[in-house]
Amino acid sequence: MRDPEILLIDDDPRSLKAIGWALEYKGYQVTSAPDGPSAMKVLESQNFDLVMAKLNGKKAGTLAALSKAREVHPDIRVILLSNDHSQTFPVEAYDLDVDDYIFKPCRLADLYRRVGKSLEKLEIKRRQTRHQKQLRDINESMLNMLMIMSHDIRGSLVSMGATLKMLKRGAFGQAEAGVLEKLEELSIRAKRLTGIAEDFLGKTGVAAGHVEIKPEAVDLKLDVVDPVLEELSFDLKERRVEVDNRLTGHPLKVKGSKTWLRSVFRNLFKNAMDHGGPGGKIEVGFEDQGPYFRLRVYNTGEPIPLEKRSRLFSKAGRPAAGAGQVEGHPGMGLGLSLIQDVIKKHGGDIWYESKGEGSNFVFTLPTSTGV
């Protein structure tokens, strides 16, 4: 471990020599400067842990040097020196977040104690910074690993789903009715697991800052809503939830990411199932507004309390219990704040409306011609 480096600024040569010798005797590396301009030049080429400066005399240049030290080395510690116990330091000095003040002459033990305490604060801060960096590196490594795993799992599930589809079509021989029924069940479960993998992939991608939406031609009904409803069919049936899908009779072409838009609808449907409760109803509708579609996902059940609505899309928390995740469902929801981010990245927006005895999440998406 290197010895701490100290920059000493004092216009008194005898003081410079005495304090410098005392600090060097204690094992510190000391660089001396007679005034502010001289200190400025040293700061441009050398790193310091602590700067000790006397503000008597031409204090403007010294203050400029201290400001420069903070600018170049934000963590640097600062101790001000003075020959006058009755001196009032200028206001600018207090803006520098000074660690300590030493009035000369002072006892060596007092000098060492104050310098040691300031450098101890610096070391604690540096340890905290290193610890935070280690945590960030670990988090980034874990997120990247989860992204890779989610991507690989999703790829395997897609391949499994394709094989199941071929089996149902009789590509390897005709199967009996009972077998076909089981193949259909496995196919839906594979799609459900694919959706869960996509949610994990989206969640980790957002957290790692790797979200990239590559626009492609997407039909909201055929490419997004219908597959997600099929994926969730077991949940809907088990909870006796009726779905009124009104995305019919109209081409719903948008420019966006099929995977991300599925995550949006998947989480809104899960949210609707959770808050609507068993035996509830979900309605999916749209309005063609020319350059964009105005879509809605409505569910029956108690509306979200008024006092919690302002925080619905906040990253600070999820005020509605279970938002984005069905009780007992192994998937991970994107969360309403991230759903909002995704929709905004597509050029749209989302908001909440209470509607009678239920909740309505309304959002916009530009049409493929309006992009």
N, C-alpha and C positions, 0 to 999 in steps of 0.2 A: 504493500500500500504506500503510495507516494506521500511525502510530507506536504501539509497544507501550505498554500502559497498566499502571501499577504502583500498587498500594495499599501505602502505607507506614504501619506502626503502631508508634508509639514514644511513651512517656510523657515523654520529654525534649524540650522545645521546641527547644533548640539543635541537638540531633541531627536532629530532624525537618527543620529548616530547612537544615542543612548537607548531609545526604544528599539531600533533595529537590532542592536547587539543583544538586548535582553530577549527578544523574540527568537533570534537565531540560536541563542544559547539553549532555548527550550526545544529546538528542533524544527522551527518553522523556516520556510524559504521566504526571504524578505526582499522586496524590490522597493527602492526609495525614489520619491519624486518631490522636488522642492515646491512645485506649484501645480495648478490645474492643467495648463497647456502641456506640461511635461508628462503628467499622468495620462492625458488623452492619447498621446503617442504610444505610451507603453500598453495601454488597454487595447490598441488595435492589433497587437502582435502577441499578446500573452494572456493566458487564462489565470484568474485569481479566485480564491475561495472567500477572501475577506479583504475589504479596503478600510483602512483607518485614516481619517482625514481631519486636519485642524481647520476650522472655519474662520479663525481670526485673520485679520488683514484682508487680502484680496479674495474674499469668499465667493464672488460670482464665478470665477474660473474653477474653483474647487467644486462648487455645486454643479457646474456643467460637467465636470469629470465624473462626479458621482452619478449623475443622470445617465451619462454614457456607459458607466459600469453596469448599471441596472439594465440598460438597453441591450448591451452585448452579452451580459451574463445575468439573466433574470433571477437566478438563485443566489447570487453573491450576497454575502453578509456585509453590513455597514456599521462601523463604530465611529462616532464623532469625538474629536478631541478638543479640549479647550484649556486655556491658561487661566480663565476667569470663572470662578464659581458662581458669580452673579450674572454671567452672560445669558442672554435670551437668544436662542437660536432662531434664525429666520424661518418663516412659515414654510418656505420651499424645502427646508431640511426635513420637516415632519412628513411631507408628502413622499419622501423617499423610503418610508417604512424602515426607519433606523432601528437597529437591534439594541444598541446601547450607547451610553455617553460616558466618557472618561475625562475627569478633570485632572490636569497636571499641576504639581507632581503627584504621583500615586505610588503606592507600595507595589513591589514586584508581584507579590502574592495576589493583590487585587487585579493587576494587569493580566496575569496568567488566568485567573478565574474568569474574568469577563471575556477574554479572547476565547478560552476553551469552551465557555457556554455558547458563544455565538457559533463556533465551528461545530459544536454538538448539534445545534438546531439544523445546521446545513446538512450534516450527515444523516440525521433522521429524515429530513425531507428527501434526500437522495435515495435513501433506502425505500421510502414509500414510493418514489417515482419508479425505481427498479422493480418493486413488487407489482405495481400497477401495470408496467410493461410486460412482466412475466405473465400476469393474468390475461392481458390482452392477447399475447401470443398463444397462450393455452386455449383461450376461447376461440381465436381464429382457427387454430389447428383442429379443434373439436368440431367447429362449424363446417370447415372444409371436409372433414371426414364424414360428417353426417350428410352433407350434400352428395358426396360420392356414393355413400351407401344408399341413400334414397334414390339416386339416379339409377344405380345398378339394380336395386330391388324393383323399381318401376319398370325397367327394361325387361327383367325376367317375367314380371307379371303380365306385361303386354304380350310377350311371346307365349306365355301360358294361355292367355285369353284367345290368341289366334289359333292355337292348337285345339282348344276346346270348341271353337267355332267350326273348325274342320271336322272334328269328330261328330258334332251335331248334324253336319251336312252329309255325313256318310262317306267322307273321303277315305276312310279305312274300313269300310264295311258298315252295313246298316245295323243300327242298335235297336234294342227293344224299347218299348214305351217307357218302362221304369228307368232304364239307363239314360234315355234322353232327358227325362225329368231331372235326374241327378246331374247330368251334364249342364243343363240349363241353370240349376242352382249353383253349381261350381263356377259357371261363367259369370253369374251376377256377383258372386263373392270375390272373384278375381278382379272384377271391375271396381268393386268397393275397396279392395286393398290397394288397387292402383290409385284410386282417389286419395286414400290416406297417404300413400307415398308421395303423391303430388303436393299434398298439403305440407308434409315435412320438408319437401324440397323447396316449396315456396317460403315457408317460415324461416328455414336456415339461410336461404338466399337473401331474404330481406335483412336478417340480422347481420349477415356477413357483408352486406353492401354490394352483393353481386346480382341485384335485380336488373334484368335486361329484358325489355319487352320488344320482341321483333314482330312488327305488324305483318299480319297475313289476312287473307280473305276468310272471314268467319261467318257462318250462319248461326245466329244465336240459338235458334230452336234446334236445328239438326246436329250441330257440332258441340253445343254447350249444354242447353237445358235438358233436352231429351236424354243424353247419356248420363247426366248427373242424377236425374230422377230414376233412371233404370238402376244405377249404382246404389241408390238409397231405397230401393223398392222394399227390401226386407224390413228396414227400419220403419218405413211408412206403414207397411202392412201390420207390423207388430204393435205399433202405437195407434193403429186405426185412424190414421190421418188421411183425410180426403184432399186430393190435389186438383185444383181447377186451373189447368194450363191453357191460357188464352192466347198463347203465341202461335196462332194458326191462321191460315189463309192470307199470309202476308210474308214476303221475303224479308228477313231481318238480317241484312248484310252489314257487317261492321268491319273495320280494320283493327285488328288487335291480336292478342295472344290467346290461342285456344286454351292452353293449360292454365293461364292466370284467370281467365274469365270463368273457367270451370270452378276454380278455387273460390271465386267470389260467390257464385250461385250455390256451390256446395255448402259454404259456411252460412249463407243467408237461409238456406233451407233447414240446416241443422238448428240454427237459431230459432227459426219459426216452429220447428217441431218441439223444441225444448220449452219455449214460452207458450205455445198453443196448448201443449199438454195432450194426453191421450184423447182420441175422438175429436180432435180439432180439425181445422180446415186451413189450407194454404192456397192462396190465389196468386197466380203469376200473370201479369198483364203488361200492356205497352200502349204507347201512343206515338204515332209518327209525327214528329215536329219539324219535318223537313230535313235540316242539316243534322239532326240528332234524334235518337229514340229516347222517349221518357218511359222507363221501365219501373215496375213495382213488384215487391214480394210482400204480400199481406198475410197475416196469420190471425186467427181468432185468439182470444185470451185476454188477460188483463193488460192494458196499455202500460208502458214503462212510466213510472212516476215522474211527474213534471220536474221535480228537483234534480233528477238524475239525467235528464236528457241532454243537458249542456256538456256532460262528460262522456257521452256515449262513444264518441270517436276519439277520445283522448288516449294518448299512450300511457298516461299515468295509471290507468286502471280500467277495469271492466265493471261498471256499476251493476249491470244486470247479471245475476248469478247464472253461470253456465252459458253465457253468450258465446255463440259460435261452436258449441259442442253439445252433443246429445248425451244425456246421462247414460253412463255405461258404454258409450261408444269409444273405441280405442283410438280414434283419430285425433289429430291436433288441429284446432281451428286457426285460421289466419288472424282472427280478432278483427273487430270493427275498424280500429285505427288503420290496420294494414289493408283491409278491404278498401277503405277510403283512399289510401295511397295508390293502390293498384288502379282504381277507377280514375283517379286524377292523372295517372301516367298515361291512361288511354284518352285523355282529353275531356273527361266527364266529371261529374260530381255526385255526391250521395248525401241524403239527409233523412231524418226520421219524421214521420207524421203519425199522430194518433188517429184512429179511424173507428168510431163507434166502440164496439167491444173488441178491440184488437189493435194491432200495430202494423204500420205500413213503412217499409223501407223503400224509398224512391231514389232512383239514380238515373243519370243520363249517360249515353254513349253516342259519340258521333257516328253517323252512317258512313258506309264506305264511300259514298259520293260527297259527304260533307267534310271529309278529312282533308 
